[in-house]
Amino acid sequence: MEEIRRQWLETVERYRLSAKRPDDESYWCRRLDTVSADELHAIHSEKLRVAVGYVYEAIPFYRRKFDRIGLEPGDIRSVDDLARIPVTTKQEMMQPEAKGRPAKADYTAVDDETWKERGWQLFATSGSTAEPRVFRYTGFDRAVWSWTNARAMWAMGFRPGRDVALLAFGYGPHVWLWGVHYGLNLMGIPIVSAGGLDSRTRVRFIERYRPTILACTPSYALYLGGLMREMGLDPAQSSVRFLFVAGEPGYGVPATRRRLEELWKAEVAEFYGCTEAAPSAGGYTCAAAMARKQGPAETHLMADTHIWETVDPSTLAPVPAGRRGLSLVTNLCSEASPQLRFLVGDFTTLALDTCDCGRTHPRAIGGFIGRADDMLNIRGVTIFPSAIEDAVRRVPGSGEEFQIVLSRERELDRIKVVVEPRPELASQSHPELARRVESEIVASCELRMEVEVVPHGTLPRTEFKAKRVKDLRAGPY
């Protein structure tokens, strides 16, 4: 076991180029950020061969999967053999615990002994589409996260000597801001850690310490900007020039992005990933994409550290670039969780051409519009909550919070959208606002929904992922 672990860590480390500092103003790691297709194929093949051997020996979950179908590690000779490895889902990861086995997460390469010797920190999934799963990452993972996140944030335009970051998020057992924190440390960018502070104190911190980067969820950025206005301050006049968001759709929802940019007069950047297989910067927004105000969102997918695919939602067979599918990732940079062909499950379309920024990694065109698990089926029409969000936020008088309520009446599914007015309109009657929101939803989503306007401040606020869907339906479909 220790020999294959050593081989894997040495392979990952060999490709952690420019580990401590950037190459130049444009690229943290020019060679990897602008890697050719042939060299990327060679990197993927070398890493994958070692990763499969390591995963088979170190992760009982994968050893069982391989043995069930008679797949040997030696059968995977290059990235061209990737499709021979079966897809892994969140539901499969939960099965060992469901069958009464000890809850020790045998889907990672960190057992109790390894954790005591090499452990860094425990993280858990958000549980937004399933029960939370626990992952124990090592000090080696922390070093790699710092490096990948620094590369991504360099692409966004964050720079030492100019930027200061305020992290407005309760860190908790969630991966995003822990990795960002260490990446900013590597970059030499000062941090104002605002975890655990109430929102008014965070506003005062923005005024006092003048951060240029505000990191939080999109919903919380909208809420905090509104709170600043209530306190007699203008977020557009603040020091913040980057809104660095993650945890829920934001950059990829056109109306939400516009609201954020108009409220703060700042650029919106985003990270994309998952706790299981892309806890560091799996996907990120570059400065060139941020500068484009027209057309679909574009999210880079870090390719030398991960293999990204899109697959058909029904068959899970790979689909070619340019065709929409579900996101699938293989982690080639982790000691603790080098997952193979893990189904993240967000719909997107991959593009393989070179970005305007010069980076050659694949890009998700349109960003990530929603996970298959989040898709709603109402009276035979499938729709993502992000599509409803875009419609609601297109209406000028609607506030920053909304909720989608699902119910059933006489076996017929019903959907209601609950919205708040903007604070300055709170004293007015709002039948016209309800009518305009309903009209925008019909035009955008091709589905009529009941719209209810409730007083400003009625709906819950959170700094973590907003829970937009409230499902009151009982019994099976």
N, C-alpha and C positions, 0 to 999 in steps of 0.2 A: 504493500500500500504506500509506504513512504517514498519508494522509488518513483512510482508513477505520479505521486503528488509533486515530488521535486521536479520531474520532467515538465509537468504542466506549468508550474510556477515559473520555471526558467523560460519556457516558451512565451508565456504572457509578458514576462519582464523584457525579453529580447525585443519585443515590438512596442515597448513603452518608451518611444523616442521623445526627445526634448522633455524629459521627465520633470525637470526643475524650473525651466524658464522658457519663454517663447522664442521662436526662431527670428521673427521679425514683426513689424507692425501689422502685417496682413494675416499671418498664420502662426498659431502656436506651434504647430508641427507641420511644416510645409510638405515634407515628403508624404506623410500619411493623409493630410487634408486634401492633397491634390494627386493622390495615388492613381496610377493608370489601371485600367480594367485587368490587364494581364498580371500586374503585380498584386492587385487585390485578390485575384483568383489564387495566386500562389500563397499569399498570407492566409486566406481562408482555409486552403487545403492543408497547410502545415498545422495550423492551430486546431482544425477540426479533427485531424487524425489523433493528435495527442489528447484532445478534450474527450473524445469518445472513450478512449482507454481509461482515462481518469474517472469519468462519470460511471463507467461500468463497474470499476473497482470500488469507488467511494460512495456511490449513492444506491442504496438497496432498491429504491423505487424504480430506477432505470434498469438495474440488473434484471429485475422481474419482467419489465416490459420487453427487453431484448430476448430473454430466455423464452418467453411465451411464443415469440415468432421465429425463434432460431437464428437471430441476428448476432453475429460475432463482431467485436470491436474491429478486428482486422478486415471486415467486409467494407468498412468505410475508408477508402483510400484517398479520396479527394472530395472537394465540395460538390463535384458532379454526382456523388453518391448520397447527397444529403436527403433526397426524397425517400430513401430506403428506411430512414428513421421515422417511426410513427409520430404523429402529432400528439402533444401532451396538453391536456386541458386542466383548468382549475378544479373541476369536479373530480378528475382522477386523483389529484393530489389530496383530496379530502377523504378518499376511500379507506386508506389504512386506519385512520382514526374511527371512521364509521363502522369498521368491522371489529372494533374492540382492541386493536393494537395500541400499544403505549403511544401517547401523544408526544412523540419525540421528533416529529418532522423528518421522516426518512426519505424525503425528496430533496435533501441538501447533502453536501459533502462534509458537514460539520457534526460529528457525534459529540458526546459529552466530554470525552478525553481531549479531542481537538479543540473544543470550545474553551476548556480550562487553560490550554497551552497557548492558543493563538487567537482567542476570541477578542472581538472589538465591541460589537453592540448588537442587540436584538432588535429586529424590526417586525412589523406585522402589516399585512394588507389591510386596506380600509374596510373590507367587508361590504362594499357597495353592491356587489352582485353575488356574493357567497359568504360563508362564514370566514372570518379572518384566519389567515395562515401565518405561521410564525417562521421567520428566517433569522438565523444567527450568522452574522458576517464577521470576518476576521480583520486583523490589522493590515494584511495584504490587500484586502478589498478596499479598505479606507484609502490606502495610497493610490490605488487605481482610480477610485471614484474622484479623488482630488484632481487627478490629472485629466480624466475625461471631462469633468465639469469645467475645469479651467479652459480646456480647448474650446468647449461650447460657448462659454461666456466671453472668451476672447473674440469668437466669431460674431457675437452680439454687439461688440464694441465697448465692453467694459474695460477700463484701463486704470492701473495703479497711478497714484499721483493726481488723479482727476476725480475718481469716483469714491463714494462711500455708500455702503449698502445697509438699509434697515430691513431686518427680517421680521415681518409682522405675522408670526405664525407660532402657535404652540407646538414646539418640536415633537413631543410625544414619541411614540414608536413608529413614526412614519418617515420614509426615506428621503423625501425631496430636500428639505432645508438642511438636514444634516450633511448631505453631500455637497450642497451649495456652500455651506459654511466652510468646509475644509477646502473646497475649490477656491473660494475667495482668499483664504489664508495663503494658499500656494501662489496666487496671483499678487499678493501684497496689497489687497484692497481692504480697508478697514471696515469693521462690522459693528452696527448697532443692533444688538440682540434684543428684540421687543417681545419675545415669547413670555406669556404669563401676565403681561401688562394689559390694563383695560384700554379701550379704544381712545378715550380722551387723552390718556397719558401718551399713547402712541402719536397722536396729533401734536402734542406738545414736544415730543422728541423730534418730530419732523421739523418743527419751527426752531428748536434749539440746536440740533446737531446737523441739520441741513444735508440729509442724505440725497444722493443723486439716483439711487436705485431703491425701489420699493418692491420687496418680494412678498407675495401673498396670493391667495386665490383671486380670480376675476371678480367674484361676488363681493369679496371683502374689500377689494380696491374701490368698487363702486360705493359700497357702504361708507368706507372711511372718507372718501371724497365728499359724500353728502354730509357726513358729520362735521367735516371741516367747515363747510358752508354754514351749517347751523351754529358753529362756534365763531362765526364772523370772519373766517379765513377763506382764501381762494386757493384751491388745490392747483389751479393753472398757474398761479404766481409762486408756487412753492419751489424748492430746490430740486424736486423729483423730475428726472428726465427719462428714466426707464421704469416701466411697470413690468416686473418680471413675475409672470404668473404660471401656475400649474395647478393640478388637482381636479380641474373641471374644464369643459370647453370654454374658451375665451377668445384667444387669438383667431381661431378658426371659425368663429361665429361673427359674420360681418357687422351686424348691428351692435353687438357687445363690444367688439374692437373699436368701432367708431365712438361709442359712448365713453369708453375708457380714454381714448385719445383726446376727445373734446373736453372731458372733465378735467384731466390732468395736464393737457398739452404736453404729453410725453409719448415716447415710442413704446409699443407693447411687444414684449418678447415672451417666449414660452418654452418650457421643457415638456418632453413627452417620455413616458416609460411606464414601468410596472415594478412592483417590489420583487416579483418572482425572478425575472430574467433581465430587466433593464433598469436597475435601480439608480444607476448613474445616468449621464446624459445620453440616453438612447436616441432621443430626438430633440431638436432645438431649432430656434429661429435665428437666421443670420441677419446681419445689418442690411444686406441688399434686399432681402424679403421684407424687412420692416419698412424700408424706404418706399416700397411699392404700395400705393394706396388703392389701386384698382386691380381687379382680377382676383383669382382664388388665393387663399393662404398657401404658403409653402413651408414645409418643415423638413429640415435635414435629418437624415438618419445616420448615425455614426457607424460607418461600415467596417472599419478595420477591427473594431472591438465586438461587433455583433454581425450576424447574418440576418438580414431582413427579407421576408417574403410576404406575398399576399396570396391567400387561398380562397377557393370557392366556399361560400357559406354552407352549402348543402353537402358537398363531397369532401371538403378540406383538401382538394387537389390544388397544386400551385396554379396560379393564373399569371399571364405575362404582364410585364410593365405596360402601363397605359390602360389597364382594365381594372375595375374596382373589385376589391376583395377584402378579406379580413386580415389584419396584421398578425404576423407570426414572427417570432424572434428566436435565434440561437445565441446564447451568451458565450463569447470567446475571451472573456477578460476577468472571470471571477474564480476565486478559490472556493467560496462557500456555495455558490448557486450557479454553476455553469449549465443552465437548463438547455435542453436540446429541443428545438422546434416547439416552443411554448406558444400556445394560442392566446395572444393578448386580446384579440377579438374586436378591434376597432375597424370600422370601414374606412378605406382610403384607396387612393390610386397612386402607384409608384411611377416616378420618372427617373430615367438614368442619364439624362444629358447633364452637361456641366452647368452649374449655377452661375449667375452673374458675378458672384463673389469669388469664383474660381475653384470652389470646392467640387470635387467629382463624386461625392457620395450620393446615394439615392435620395430623392426628396418625395415627401408625401404631398401630393397636389390636392389642395382643398383642406389640408390639415387632417385631423381625425374627427369625423363628424358624429361619432357615437359608437358605442359598443353594441354588438348584436344582442347582448343580454339586456340592454336598456331600451331596445326598440319596443314601441307600443303597437298593439294591433287593436284598432278600434273599428268595429263594424266592417271588417275586411280591409281596412286601410292601415298600412304600416307607416309609422312616423317616429322620428327621433325627438326626444325632448329638446335637443338643441335647435331643431327647426322651429318649434313653438317659441323658444327663447328669442330667436332672431326676429320672428314676427312681432312679438310683444315689444321688443326694444326698438323696433322701427317707429313706434307710435310716440310722438314727442311728449305727450302728457303722462305716459306710464312711468311709474317709479322703478327702482332698481330691483325690488323683490317681486317674485311671482311664484305661484304654485299650481301644479297640475293635479287635479283630483279625479280619480277614476272610481266609478261606481257601477252598479248594475241594477236595472229595473225591468222586471218581467223578462229575465234572460237576455236583455239587451244592454250592451255596454254603453255607458255614458261617460263623457269627459267634460270637465269644467275647468276653466282657467281662472284662477283668482289673482287679481293684480291690485297693486296699490297705486295711488296717484303720486305724482311728485310732491315733495313737502310744501312747496309754495302754492299748490292747488288743493291742499287738504281740506279747506273749508268750503269748497264748491260742491255742487251736486254733479254726479258723474255718469249719467246715462249716455252722454255723447262719447265719453272716453271708452265705455264698454262697447258702444257700437263700432268705434274706430278700431279697437283691438280685435273684435270679432271679424270685421271686414278684412283686416290685414292677415289674420290667421287663415281665413277662407281663401284669400288670394295666394298666399304662400304655400299652404299645406293641403289645399283642396279638400278640407274637411270642416264642417260647421261645428263649433263648440260653444257651449254656454260660457259667458264671461261675467264674472262677478267682481265688482270693485269694492274693496274693503278699505277702512281708514288707514292712513299712513301709520306705520309702526305695528300693524297687526301681525304680519308674517314674521317668522323667526329669522334672526340674523346669526351667522356663524362665521368664524375665521377659517374653519375647515371646509370640506366639500359640502356645498349646499345640497340639501335633500329636496329636490324640486317636485318629485312625484310622490303623491299620497294615494295609495291603492286601497280602496275600501271594498273591493269586490270580494265576495266570499264563495268558497267552493271551487270545484274544478271548472275549467273552460268547457 
